[in-house]
Amino acid sequence: MRIKRFIPMLGLLAAVAAGTLGTTTGTALAGTTLTGAGSSLVAPFVENVFDPDFQTKYGTAVTYGSVGSGMGVTDISGKTVDFGASDAPLTSAQVTGCTGCVEIPWVLSATALDYNLAGVSHLYLTGPVIAEIFLGTITNWDSPVIAKLNKGETLPNETITPVWRNDSSGDTDVFTSYLSKVSLDWADKVGSGTSVSFPVGTGAKGNSGVAQVVANTPGAIGNNSWFYIREAGLKAVGIENAAGNYEYPYAPNLVAAAALLKATPVLSTLSSSNATQFATDLSLVDPLYQKPKKGKKPTTAQKDEQVAYPMSTFSYVIARPDDANIALVKEFIAFALSSAEQAKGIGGTLQFAPLPAAIVKADNAAVNSL
């Protein structure tokens, strides 16, 4: 099994991010404040890039509540915020509850696993093994199954403590969707969604809450987005993708996963009847791998499949055309989707990736439809 490490290349990613959005509604209103709520995954990007840059350019502040994807959907459905944010596509029931809402992928990121094991420099896990850990079937770090994947590492005789989100979370949706694809046992016993009943371990609120519990608990492994893993000084797990390579949530690996999309839905026509297909079309979880034929060079898609990170995801902004500040919401979303803003997520502490050109085009049409 080949282990591959991929170092971010800023020039390449900036080229992928290139693209412009059409003008939406004119100049934003200085002094007005937009309110948003939802995904904690996207919060660092909104709070450290989109908000200050938008305020500098337009004189308009954005107040964002990092309350989790589930609450973001609830708040925009209840018309208590100007926009919501979720790392999971709306379900049929949520589309019905958020009448007229348009869901737009505005950030490319990933959810990941972090761990607290003293002296362990790297940790590689396959999907089925991760499922067994979170099902409680594998309970100790020196399990022969884990040791076989991590030759050269001295794994401690220490109890594994799985840590998961106890609030409604898009990270949970991505994580459990991945486990449901790689483990029939997980699919049958737990399933997927923004909230599930984890069989073992301990829960915590938000990405920051999970990171804190993992950091304070020797032997812990938790489900977190990359920003919070780095912020807490933790290490990420290298997760095996369908090509058999262990990958991390680095920006090029997210770009590779997004490049494998088979279809881009018309974002402005989301309805309860097509919500499932919408989610399927935009899913980046565990893309398949087709081995090149003997004697043939791998295609561009096969090269992407080899390095794609298996828990990549879009994060979505949710807007409703009847919002009192819809003209300003459109201005803000278009601003966030610009190539200049997207490029600011690359590298540094954020570690987001630029959106694919096809998604930017679909986003542009969706923004203009609001």
N, C-alpha and C positions, 0 to 999 in steps of 0.2 A: 504494500500500500504506500503510495507516494505522498509525502508531506510537502506542501507548498506554502511558502510565505510570500505575500504580495505586498510590496511597499507602495504607498500612494504616490502618484505622479501628477503633480499639480497642473502641468501644462496639458496633459491628456484630458484630465477632468474638466478643465476650463473650456476646452474645445467641445466636449460633450455637452456642456451646459449652455453653449452659445444658442441664442434665439431671443426673439423679442415678442412682447405681447402688445396687442393693440391698445390704444388709449381707451379708457373706460368712460368716465363721466366728467372729465375736466379737473379743475383744481380742487383739492380737498379743503375743508373749512378749518382754518386755523382756530385753535382754541377748543374745538370739539374733541371729546374723548370717546373712543370706541371701546367697547367691552367685549371680551371673549373668554371662553372657559373650555377646559377639556384636557386632552392628552398631556401627560407629564413628559412623554417622550419628546414632543415638539417644543415644550416650554423653553428649554435653553435657547433654541433658535429664535423663537418669538421674542423672548425677553432681552436677549443679548445682541440681536441683529435687526429683526424686522421692526420692533418697536422704536429703538433709539434712532435708527436710520429714517424711519417714516416721520418721526417727530422733528428731526433735524431738517428734512426737506419740506415738510408741509405744516409744521407747527401743531401737529395733531398727535396726542398721546394715545397709546393702546394699553388698556389695563387688562391683563390676562390672568385668569385663575387656573393654576395647575391642579385640577381636581379629579383627573382621570377621564378617560374617554367616555365612560358611561354617563357621568354627570354632565359632560360636555353636550352629549346628545339630549339629555333631559333639559338642560338649560336653554338650548336653542329651540327645542320643541315647545318649551313653556314661554318663550319670547322674553326671557329675563336677561339675555345677552344679545349683542349684535352679530356674533358668529360663534359657532362651536368648533371643536377640533377633536378628531377621533383617529385612532390608528387602525380601526376596523371599519369596513363598509357597513352602511346601515342595513339592518335586517328588514324584512318585509313589514314587520310590526312597527319598527322605528320609522320607516318611510311613511306609513299611514299616520303615525303620531306626529310627524313633523311635516305637515301638509305643505307641499310646494317647495320643500327644501332641496337645494342643489349641493351635492357633495363633490368636492374638487380635490384631487391629490395635489398637495402643494409642497411636500417634502419627501425625499427619499432617504430612508434610514433602515434600522434593523433593531430587533430585540436580540438579546444574547444571554449567556449564562456566566456568572462570576463565581469565584470560589475562595475559600479561606483555608489554605493548607500550608502551614509553615514548611519552608524548605523545598516546596514543589514548584519548579520553575515554569513548567508547562503542564497542561492537562488536556488530553485528547479524548473525546467521547463520541460514540456513534449514536444515532437516533434511538435505536432499540435499547441501548444501555441507559440513556437519559430517561427513557420511559420507565424502565425497571427501577431506577433510582427514585423517581417521583411517584411510582406505584408502591414503593416500600419493599420491593422484591430484593433489591440489592441494598444492603444496609451499612456496609463498612467500606472504607476507602481502599483497604488492601485486598479487596475482592479479586480473585484471579481473573475475572472478566475485565476489570478495569486495569489491572496490572499488565495484561496482555497488550492493551492498547497504548501503554505508556512505558515501554522498555527503556531502561536507563534512569527512570525516576524511582525514588524510594517513597512509596506511598505509606502513610501511617496507619497503624491499627487504630482507627478512629471512626466513631459513628458518624454517618452522613446525616446532616440536617437539611432537608429541602426547605427552601424559603420561597414563598409565592405571594402574589398580590391578593389582598382580601377585599379590594374595591373593584368595581367594574372597569376593566382595563383592556385597551387594545393590544398591549404587550401580551396579556394572557391569551387573547384570541389568536395572535400569531403563534405563540409558543404551543398552545394546545392543538391548533390546526396542524402544525408541523408534527407533533407527536401522534396525532390521529392518522397521518399519512404514512408514518414509518413503523407504527406499532398497532396491529390489530387488537391486541390486548388493551391498549390505552383507548382506542376508538370505542371498544365495546364497554369498558368499565367507567370511563370518565367522559370522553368526547371532547368537543371544542366549543369555544364561546368566550365572551368577555368576562364571564363569571362561571366557574365550574367548582365542583366539590373535590378538592385535592385530597387524596386518601391519607397522606402522611405529611409531616412537617409543620411549619408555622407560617402564618400569614402576616403581612405588613402592608401599610397603606402607601401607595405611590411608589414610583421608582426610587425616590430618595429613602423611603422607609425600608424597602427591601435591601438596598445597598448598606444601610446602617446596621440592619440585623446581621447580614452576612459578615460585615467587617467586625462585628462584636462577638461572633459565634465561631469558634474554631471547629472546622469540619463542615461548615455550611456551604451550600451551593444555592444560588438564587437566580431568578429570571429578571433581568434588568436591561435597559438600553445602554448603549456604549458610553454615552456622556457620563452617566451616573457611575458606571464601573470605574472610569478613569478618575472622576472627581473623588471617589472614595478610596483611591489608591489600591484597588483590587485588580486581579487579573481575569481575563476572559478565557473561556474554554474554547479550544479549537474543535469545531463541530464538523463531522464528516458530511460531505455533500454526496449527491447521487453519483458523482464521478469517482468517489472513493478518496477524495482529498480532504484534509482537515483545513478548514478556512476560518478566518476571523471576520468580524464586521467592519473591515476596512472599506473605504469608499470605492476603490476599483472593483471589489467583490460585489458591492451593491449595484454598481453600474452594470456589471456583467449579468446579474440576476434580472434587472429591469429590461435589459436588451433582449431577453428571451420571451417577452410578452407576445402572445399570439394575436391578440386583438385589443383595440382600444375602444371602449364603449362611448356612445354619445352621452356625455355626462349630464347634460341638461334634461334628459328624458328619463331619469331614474324614477321608477315606480315600484309599488309593492309587487307587481307581477314579474318584473325583471330584476329584482334586487339580488336574487341568488346568482343569476348569470352575470350581473354587474360585478359581484364580489369575485366570481370565478375568473372573469376576464382580467381583473386587476391584481390577482393573487401572485405574489412572488415567492411563495413558500415552496421549498424543496423541488426546484425544477428538475425535470428528468434529464438523463444523460444518454446520448447515443454514441457508442464507441465508433471511431472512424473505421471504415472498412480496411482490411489488410492492404497495405501498399498505398493507401490514399492519405493525403494530408487532411487534418481536421478542418472542417468548415469554420466560418466565423462563429456560428452558433455553438458548435462543439467546443471551441476555445472558451466561449463564455460559460458553457456548462461546466467546464473543468474547474473554474475558479469561483463560480457563483456561490455566494453565502446563502445557506438554506433557510435562514429566518429573516430574510430581507422583507421590507414592507414599505408601502406608501403611508404617509400620514395625511389625513384629509381635513380640509377646512369646510365647514358646513354653513351655508348662508341661505337666507330666505328672502325672496323678492319683496315681501311686505314689511321688511324691517324699516323703521323710521329713518335710519341712517344708511340705507342701502347704497346710495351714490358713493358715500365715503367707504363703505365696506368693499365695493367693487374696486375703488381706487387702491385700497390697502392690499387686497388680494393680488391685483395685477402687479403692484409694487413688489410684493413678496416673491412673485413668480418670475420676476425679471432675471436675466442672466447674471447681472451684477450682484443681486442679493443671493441668488442660489450659490454662486461661487464662494460666498463668504462662509458657507458651512463646511468647506473642504479643509481638512487638516486642523491643526491646533487642537483645542479641547472639544470642539463640537463634533467633528467626524461624521457629518452628514454627507450626502452625495447629490450632485445635480440631477434634475429630472431629465428623462429622455425627451428628445425633440417631439416625438409623436404625442407624448403626454402634454407637453407645453402647448402644442397646437390645439388639442382637445380642451385643455384648461382655458385657453384664450376664448374659444367659442362659448364655453360654459359661463365665463365671467360676463361676456357681452350679452348673454341671454338673460341675466338677472334683471 
